[in-house]
């Protein structure tokens, strides 16, 4: 099952992950139109550490009829990314063997979406997620 974490509590991550988050956040913010799509209130960045072969879930609101994007970043470790709507339907996923899965979709309504980061490694992995 999923382990929920406090979205306001930052967890320690490696310097490489922090640098990647900073660079990606800067890139996302410069690419935003005058009216930013995605999360009401603007892009979010969240940090966490996911245990070996486990998942962590975040519930995040996205605007309807606007492009929604989520990127997870790990420090060279394999993580997967899943997006579910508020009814539990799988909307998008990225399960490639890499350390930066990306999901993009256009919600049909404004609502809560569950973002799941799955650790495919046999050890704990620090990560960050960034939304548009």
N, C-alpha and C positions, 0 to 999 in steps of 0.2 A: 504494500500500500504506500501511500504518500506520507511524507513527513512535512508538516507545515512549519514555517519559520517566521519570525517577526520581521516584516519587511523594513522596519526602521532601524534594525540592529545590523550594523556592518560587521562582517567577519574578516579576520586577517587573510590577505591573499598575497601571493608572491609579487615581487616588484614587476616582473614581466607581465602578469595579468593586469596589475594596476596601470601600467604604461599602455597596454593594449586598450583598456577601457577608456583611458583619457583620450587616446588617439581616435578611437571609434566614436566617442561622445562628441568630440570636436567635429569629426566628419559628418555625423548625423545632424548636428545643430547647424552646420553651414548649408546643408542640403534641404533644410526645412523651408516650405513655402511661407508666404506671409501668414496664412492660417495653417498652423501645423496640423497634420493628420495624425492619427494614432491615438495615443493616450490623452484624455482631457487634462489640461494643465502642462502638457509638454513631455518630452522624453524622460524616461526613468532609467536609472542604473541601480542594480541591486547586486550584492555580493553574497556568496555563501560557500560552504564546504559540504560536499555530498559524500557520504560514506561509500565504501566499496560496494559495487553492485546494488546501489540504492537509488532512490529518486527523491527530489525535492520539488514541491509544487508551490507556485505563486498564483494568487488570484488578482488579476489586473483588469481594469475597465478600459475598453477601446471604443472609439466612436464608430457608429454605423455608417456604411457607404463611403468610407475613407480607407485608404491603404493602411494596414497595420503590419508592423514588422518587429520581430524579436530576434536578437542575436545572442547566443551564449558563447562565452570564451573561456577556455581552460588553458593551462600552461603546458601545451603539448600533449595533453591527455585526452583520450577519446570520451566525449560526452554526446548524448543524443538530446534532441529537443522535440517536444510534442505540444500541440495547442488543442485544447478542448473548449467547446462552447459551454454555456451555463446549463445545457441539457446533457452534458457528458459525451457529446458527439466529437469524434476526432476531426479537426478542421485541417490541420497541416502537421507535417513532421519532417525532420531531417535526421536520418539514421546512418548517414555516411560515416565511415571510420575516420573522424577528424576531430580537431579541437575547437572548431568554430561553426557549429550548426546554425542555420538561418531559416526562419519561417516567415512567410509573407502571405497575407490573405486580406480580403475586403469583407468585414463583417456586414451582415444584412441588417443588423440592428446595433444600437449602442447597448453594451452590456458587459458583464463579467466573463472573462476567458481565463481558463486555467492553463498556466504555462508550466510544463514539467521538464525538469532537467534530470536526465538519467546518466549515472556514472557507469560506464562500461568497463572500468578498470577494477583490479583487485585490491585497491587501496583508496583512501580518501583523496578527493580532488577538489582544490579550490577553484572557483569559477566566478564569473560575473555575467549578468544579463543586461542588455541594453534594449530599450524600445524606442520607436520613433515618436 
